[in-house]
Amino acid sequence: MDVRIFSPLTGAGTLEENQLGKIRPESVSFTENLTEPGSFSFSISGREPYTEVIRQGRLIWFRADGLSLWGILRGADERREAASAPFSYSGDDLKGYLKQRICLYGSASDLEGYDTAQGSTETVLKHYVQNNAVSPADPKRKIPGLSVAPDQQRGIPDDRYMARFQRLSDLLQDVSAAQEMGWKVEMDLAAGGMVMDVIAGADRTAGQSERPRIILDADLNTAASSRFVSDSENYRNAFYTTKSGAAIEAEATTLLFFRENDAEPEGGERFETQIEVDVDDDAEDIAGEMENLARKEATNFERDDAFTVELNGAYAYGKDFFLGDFVTIRDRVLGRQEDVQLVSATHSWTGLGYRLTGTFGKPRKSNLQILERQIRTGGK
């Protein structure tokens, strides 16, 4: 494994000129996520050369097995309890830079206090990155070396969103997850900068014939193991939606929405909640605007269904399938066959070799994500 440390991008000097040293970790774990920033951790002996250049804010490049993974060093645990005790470090992938920005609004905003965007899902996502990290009104908010890839207008053609002081990465997660898309920030080695782009996964399931099928089945030796976890504690499917900031009852229009293409749930299959959304009072179709925002919020109330599959190399990640793709998982013992999306990939390197574990479907939400959702929705 080739692991190198670099100074942060500033616009001065090339990547090669900014290289600080090459290190040899004892173990590495790197997780890529479809809709939110990924993370990594590694341990290294304090006796290794160049450990002194491993500092917060610097860039790190992991390269092995045909993979090229970049991250930002964030955390350090350097304990000297014993001469041989390893140091531990952690950080974000390059998407972590967008955790450092919130969504502000400009003087030319359509709605005072909000930055509104409308167009394809990709157009909406890139609008907020451009406004808050690439070409913000205040040049001090610019993230050096970051650009946005050309807009291909992927996703639905009439997406829209209103932002007010949201953390940029959270907004990108909400908008992309609603359309089963994702986003990424990658290093452009040729240009010496970073590029933000969206991820629109390809259908590689057993039921289609346009592309080679990906069927992960331990009994067919196309997967090493699989595990299915489901939790409906946070699931909701009936959304009583109210405009936020309504001062009097007459303004507090409440409309009932369900997930797109779902019939109205009833009886024991109905799980209700109330949510508030920010809507432009001058919008031509207030009900349509409320429905659009409610369905984005509905992604926070999915069943936490996920397959965790340890891959065995029968299919090559980054060649046969990619983050965001839809594949078929089959397990005869569990009695399940599902067409699911790859939402997370964890790469692990240890003394025993390399392992790749994929999470497919809907990832389980962390306690922090659940708490943040409860704050937004009044604890419901």
C-alpha positions in Angstrom: 0.0 0.0 0.0 1.2 3.5 -1.0 0.3 6.2 1.6 1.4 9.8 1.2 0.9 13.0 3.2 0.4 16.4 1.4 -0.1 20.0 2.5 -3.7 21.3 2.0 -4.4 22.9 -1.4 -3.9 26.6 -1.4 -3.5 27.4 -5.1 0.3 27.7 -4.7 2.5 24.8 -5.8 1.6 21.5 -7.4 0.6 18.3 -5.6 4.0 16.9 -6.1 5.6 20.0 -4.6 3.2 19.8 -1.6 4.1 16.2 -0.8 5.5 16.0 2.7 6.3 12.3 3.1 5.4 8.6 2.6 4.3 6.5 5.5 3.6 2.8 6.2 0.5 2.2 8.3 0.0 -1.0 10.2 -3.7 -1.1 9.3 -6.2 1.1 7.4 -10.0 1.3 7.2 -11.6 3.6 4.6 -15.4 4.0 4.2 -17.0 5.6 1.1 -20.6 6.8 1.5 -23.1 7.6 -1.3 -24.9 10.6 0.2 -22.7 11.8 3.0 -19.0 12.3 3.7 -16.9 9.1 4.2 -14.3 8.5 6.9 -11.1 6.7 7.4 -8.8 5.6 10.3 -5.3 4.0 10.4 -2.7 3.1 12.9 1.1 3.4 12.6 4.1 2.8 14.7 5.6 5.9 16.3 9.0 4.7 15.1 8.1 4.9 11.4 9.7 7.8 9.5 7.6 10.8 8.6 5.1 10.3 11.4 5.9 14.0 12.4 4.1 15.2 9.2 0.8 13.5 10.1 -1.1 16.6 11.3 -4.7 17.8 11.3 -5.9 19.5 8.2 -3.3 17.8 5.9 -4.3 15.6 3.0 -3.6 11.9 2.8 -3.6 9.6 -0.2 -4.2 5.9 0.1 -3.4 3.9 -3.1 -3.6 0.1 -3.4 -5.3 -2.7 -5.3 -6.3 -0.3 -8.1 -8.0 2.1 -5.6 -7.2 5.8 -5.1 -8.7 7.2 -2.0 -8.0 10.8 -0.6 -8.8 12.1 2.8 -8.4 15.0 5.2 -6.7 14.3 8.5 -8.9 15.3 11.4 -8.2 13.4 14.6 -5.1 12.0 16.3 -4.5 9.7 19.3 -0.7 9.7 20.0 -0.2 7.8 23.2 3.3 7.0 24.4 2.4 4.4 27.0 5.0 2.0 25.5 7.7 2.4 23.0 5.9 0.1 20.6 2.4 1.5 21.0 0.9 2.6 17.6 -0.4 6.0 17.0 -4.0 6.3 15.7 -5.4 8.8 13.2 -8.7 9.5 11.6 -10.4 11.8 9.2 -12.9 12.5 6.4 -12.8 11.9 2.7 -12.6 15.0 0.6 -16.4 15.5 0.9 -15.6 16.5 4.5 -14.7 20.0 3.3 -18.4 20.6 2.6 -19.2 19.8 6.3 -17.3 23.1 7.0 -19.8 25.3 5.2 -23.4 26.3 5.8 -25.8 27.6 3.1 -26.1 31.4 3.0 -28.2 33.5 0.8 -27.2 36.3 -1.5 -28.6 39.8 -2.0 -30.3 38.6 -5.2 -32.1 35.8 -3.6 -35.7 35.1 -4.8 -36.9 34.9 -1.2 -35.4 37.1 1.5 -33.4 35.0 3.9 -33.3 31.9 1.7 -31.3 30.6 -1.2 -33.7 28.9 -3.6 -32.7 26.6 -6.4 -34.8 24.9 -9.1 -34.0 22.6 -12.0 -32.7 19.0 -12.3 -31.5 17.3 -9.1 -27.9 17.7 -10.3 -28.5 21.4 -11.0 -29.8 22.0 -7.5 -27.0 20.1 -5.8 -24.3 22.0 -7.8 -26.0 25.3 -7.3 -25.4 25.1 -3.5 -21.8 23.9 -3.8 -21.0 26.7 -6.3 -22.6 29.4 -4.1 -21.1 28.3 -0.8 -17.8 26.6 -1.5 -16.6 27.3 -5.1 -17.6 30.9 -5.9 -19.2 32.3 -2.8 -20.0 36.1 -2.4 -17.4 36.2 0.3 -14.1 35.0 -1.1 -12.9 33.9 2.3 -15.6 31.2 2.2 -14.0 29.6 -0.9 -12.5 26.2 -0.5 -9.1 26.4 -2.3 -8.7 24.0 -5.3 -12.4 23.0 -5.4 -14.4 23.1 -8.6 -17.7 21.7 -9.9 -18.0 19.3 -12.8 -20.2 20.3 -15.8 -23.9 19.9 -15.1 -25.4 17.0 -17.0 -28.9 17.6 -15.5 -29.2 14.1 -14.1 -32.0 13.3 -11.7 -35.6 14.5 -12.0 -36.0 17.6 -14.2 -38.1 19.7 -11.8 -36.4 19.4 -8.5 -36.2 22.4 -6.1 -35.0 23.4 -2.7 -34.9 26.3 -0.2 -31.8 26.6 2.0 -31.3 28.7 5.1 -28.2 28.1 7.3 -28.2 24.4 6.7 -24.9 22.6 6.8 -24.0 22.2 3.1 -23.2 18.4 3.4 -26.5 17.8 5.1 -28.4 19.6 2.3 -26.6 17.6 -0.3 -27.5 14.4 1.6 -31.2 15.3 1.8 -31.5 16.3 -1.9 -29.5 13.4 -3.4 -31.0 10.7 -1.1 -34.6 11.7 -2.2 -33.7 10.7 -5.8 -31.5 7.7 -4.9 -28.5 9.6 -6.1 -25.2 10.6 -4.4 -22.3 13.0 -4.7 -18.6 12.9 -4.5 -15.4 15.0 -4.3 -12.4 13.6 -6.1 -8.9 14.7 -6.6 -8.0 15.6 -10.2 -4.4 14.7 -10.3 -3.8 16.3 -13.7 -5.2 19.6 -12.6 -4.0 19.4 -9.1 -7.4 20.3 -7.7 -10.7 18.7 -6.4 -13.9 18.2 -8.4 -17.4 17.8 -7.0 -19.8 15.8 -9.0 -23.0 13.8 -8.6 -23.4 10.0 -8.6 -26.2 8.5 -10.6 -26.0 4.7 -10.1 -26.5 2.2 -12.9 -28.9 -0.7 -12.9 -27.0 -4.0 -12.7 -29.7 -6.1 -11.2 -30.7 -9.6 -12.3 -33.9 -8.4 -14.0 -32.3 -6.1 -16.6 -30.3 -7.0 -19.7 -28.7 -3.7 -20.7 -25.6 -4.3 -18.6 -23.8 -7.3 -17.1 -25.7 -8.5 -14.1 -24.3 -8.4 -10.6 -25.8 -11.1 -8.4 -24.2 -11.4 -4.9 -24.9 -14.9 -3.6 -22.7 -16.7 -1.0 -24.0 -20.0 -2.3 -22.7 -19.2 -5.8 -19.4 -17.9 -4.4 -20.0 -14.4 -5.7 -20.0 -13.1 -2.1 -18.1 -14.3 1.0 -21.0 -13.6 3.4 -24.2 -11.6 3.9 -26.2 -10.2 6.7 -29.6 -8.5 6.7 -30.6 -6.0 9.4 -34.0 -4.3 9.6 -35.5 -1.9 12.1 -38.8 -0.1 11.7 -38.7 1.9 14.9 -38.1 5.2 13.1 -40.3 4.3 10.0 -43.1 6.7 9.0 -45.3 6.7 5.9 -48.0 9.4 6.5 -46.7 12.9 6.7 -48.9 15.7 8.0 -47.0 18.6 6.5 -47.2 22.2 7.8 -45.6 25.4 6.6 -43.0 26.5 9.2 -43.3 29.9 10.8 -47.1 30.1 10.5 -48.1 32.7 13.1 -51.9 32.0 13.2 -54.1 29.0 12.6 -55.3 30.4 9.3 -51.8 30.4 7.9 -51.0 26.9 9.3 -52.0 25.0 6.2 -51.6 21.3 6.9 -51.5 18.8 4.0 -51.2 15.0 4.1 -48.6 13.4 1.8 -47.3 9.9 1.3 -44.3 8.6 -0.6 -44.4 8.9 -4.3 -46.4 6.0 -6.0 -47.6 4.8 -2.6 -51.3 4.4 -1.8 -52.6 6.0 1.4 -51.6 3.6 4.2 -54.3 2.5 6.6 -54.9 0.5 9.8 -51.9 -1.2 11.3 -49.7 -0.3 8.3 -50.1 3.5 8.9 -47.2 5.3 10.7 -47.9 9.0 11.1 -45.7 12.0 11.8 -45.9 15.8 11.5 -43.2 17.8 9.8 -42.6 21.5 9.0 -41.2 22.8 5.7 -40.0 26.2 4.6 -42.2 27.4 1.7 -42.2 30.6 -0.3 -45.6 32.2 0.2 -45.4 33.7 -3.2 -44.9 30.4 -5.0 -47.4 29.6 -7.7 -48.0 26.1 -6.4 -47.6 26.1 -2.6 -49.1 22.6 -2.3 -46.7 21.3 -4.9 -43.8 23.0 -3.1 -44.9 21.5 0.2 -45.2 18.0 -1.4 -41.7 18.2 -2.9 -40.1 19.2 0.4 -42.1 16.7 2.4 -40.9 13.8 0.2 -37.3 15.0 0.7 -37.9 14.9 4.5 -39.5 11.5 4.1 -36.1 10.0 3.4 -35.3 10.6 7.1 -38.1 8.2 8.0 -37.3 5.1 5.9 -37.1 1.6 7.3 -33.6 1.0 8.3 -33.1 -2.1 6.0 -29.6 -3.0 5.0 -27.6 -5.9 3.6 -24.0 -6.0 4.7 -22.0 -8.2 2.3 -18.4 -9.1 2.4 -17.2 -9.3 -1.2 -14.8 -11.9 -2.3 -13.5 -10.5 -5.6 -15.8 -12.3 -7.9 -16.8 -8.9 -9.1 -14.3 -6.1 -9.1 -15.3 -2.9 -7.3 -14.5 0.2 -9.5 -14.7 -1.9 -12.6 -17.7 -4.2 -12.6 -19.8 -2.1 -10.2 -19.5 1.2 -8.4 -20.9 3.1 -5.4 -24.5 4.0 -6.1 -25.2 1.0 -8.5 -28.2 -1.2 -8.0 -27.4 -5.0 -7.8 -29.2 -8.2 -6.8 -28.5 -9.9 -3.5 -29.7 -13.4 -3.0 -29.5 -15.6 0.1 -31.3 -18.9 0.1 -30.8 -19.4 3.9 -32.4 -16.1 4.7 -35.0 -16.6 2.0 -34.3 -13.2 0.4 -33.7 -11.8 -3.0 -33.6 -8.1 -3.2 -32.6 -5.4 -5.8 -30.7 -2.9 -3.7 -28.3 0.0 -4.0 -24.7 0.1 -2.9 -24.7 3.0 -0.4 -21.4 2.4 1.4 -18.1 0.6 0.8 -15.6 -0.1 3.5 -12.0 -1.0 2.5 -9.8 -2.6 5.1 -6.1 -3.4 5.0 -4.5 -5.4 7.8 -1.7 -7.9 8.2 -4.2 -10.5 6.9 -4.7 -8.7 3.6 -7.5 -6.7 2.0 -11.2 -6.9 2.7 -14.1 -5.1 1.0 -17.5 -4.9 2.8 -20.5 -3.3 1.1 -23.7 -1.9 2.6 -26.7 -2.2 0.3 -30.2 -0.8 0.7 -31.0 1.7 3.4 -28.2 2.3 5.9 -29.0 2.3 9.6 -29.0 5.8 10.9 -26.7 6.9 13.7 -28.1 8.2 17.0 -26.8 11.6 16.1 -28.7 11.5 12.8 -31.9 10.5 14.6 -31.5 13.3 17.1 -30.9 15.9 14.4 -34.1 14.7 12.6 -36.1 14.9 15.8 -34.9 18.5 16.3 -36.0 19.4 12.8 -39.4 17.7 13.2 -40.2 18.7 16.8 -39.2 15.3 18.3 -41.8 13.3 16.3 
